[in-house]
Amino acid sequence: MKKLVILLSLSLFSFSGWAQMKLIKKMLSNEKDTTRKASFLPIPAFGYSQETGFEFGLGAIYSYYTDRKDTITRSSNFSVNGTYSTKKTYNVALKGDAWSPGNKYHFIGDVRFKEMPFNFYGIGNTTQKTDEDKLVMNQFKMLFDAEKNLLKNAYTGVSLGFETYKFTDQVTGGIFSNNPAILDKDGGSVAYLGLSQSYDTRNSNNYPSKGFFGRVTYQYAPDFFGGDSFTGSQIKVDLRSFWSISKKVILGVQGIYYTIQSSKTPFYLLQQLGNDQIMRGYYGGRYRDENLMASQLELRYRFMNRFGIVAFAGAGKVFNNGNFDFKSLKPNYGFGGRYFFDTAKGLSVRVDYGIGEKLVNEKRQSGFYISLAEAF
């Protein structure tokens, strides 16, 4: 009996070791899967940003093609994540990006709940570190987009969205409670209807090596909730272009312009400069106002199918309505690494370090990020 137990234990240990080695070999393999089969990856969810700290939790990514035989059809990606961070941020997010056969229809979904402590510095492009005020935000957000291919490479769509916010001021007597220009300090809700128009010639929606992408969205928030609830419009412009410098080197360029148009804009709907996608290195919300414009370029070197490195640089600013100019642009630059967990679809985990401006009597602004997918 004892021999049988030992034999079973050794067999289980050998099988477990073989399975682990097979998984490690697969995750480090430099071969590219050309079968276009679906992939499902349950993973420990993790990430880092200066706003949230280290995030830990569980997640899963499901990626597939609605038509495996048609090489033009783009990959559809769905993900779910639930995380908790070292800065006491709770975050539950469900995201979907689906393409029908032949890319005739495109559907986007985003549902998330977040409880997040954050630092508020005021409104404008010249806020000071000394005005730092600590708040806690509770956010629930839903967004659904549906687009149809009406002309070659062009998509026209509609969207529905809902957002609700609640805020708690952890330190009374600071800039948040004492500034009368800051509207809707307790929070509020907004529902909007939208239209979108895009033009997309990229050869991949995950890791493009050539092509152009442009998207303009218009969202209108009618007076659904009455009282002092937000009523107004939001316009977003996102332009991207990609060139293959060589077989392994890609140059990507992006420019964005976001604007809120309203007579009374609550502070939580103001555009924010800085995140893990553009203007990396700036604390998200350090600078916020009715308008945001920013641009960046990124040089990507994928020296193996599994691994790559990048260098990036950009500039941007926020400003209020009626005050458009190209003065006082804030610079950023940095570098990062990439691990491609799905080489065929170009799905990656990225690590970036961004550096921003150095203000008088302040440390140079910078940020470290761990995220899924490319920045743009």
Secondary structure by P-SEA (a helix, b strand, c coil): caaaaaaaaaaaaaaaaaaaaaaaaaaacccccccccbbbbbcccccccccccbbbbbbbbbbbbcccccccbbbbbbbccccccccbbbbbbbbbbbbcccccbbbbbbbbbbbbbbbbcccccccccccbbbbbbbbbbbbbbbbbbccccbbbbcccccccccccccccccccccccccccccccccccccccccccccccccccccbbbbbbbbbbbccccccccccbbbbbbbbbbbbcccccbbbbbbbbbbbbbccccccccccccccccccccccccccccccccccbbbbbbccccccccccccccccccccccccccbbbbbbccccccccccccccbbbbbbbbbbbcccccccccccccccccc
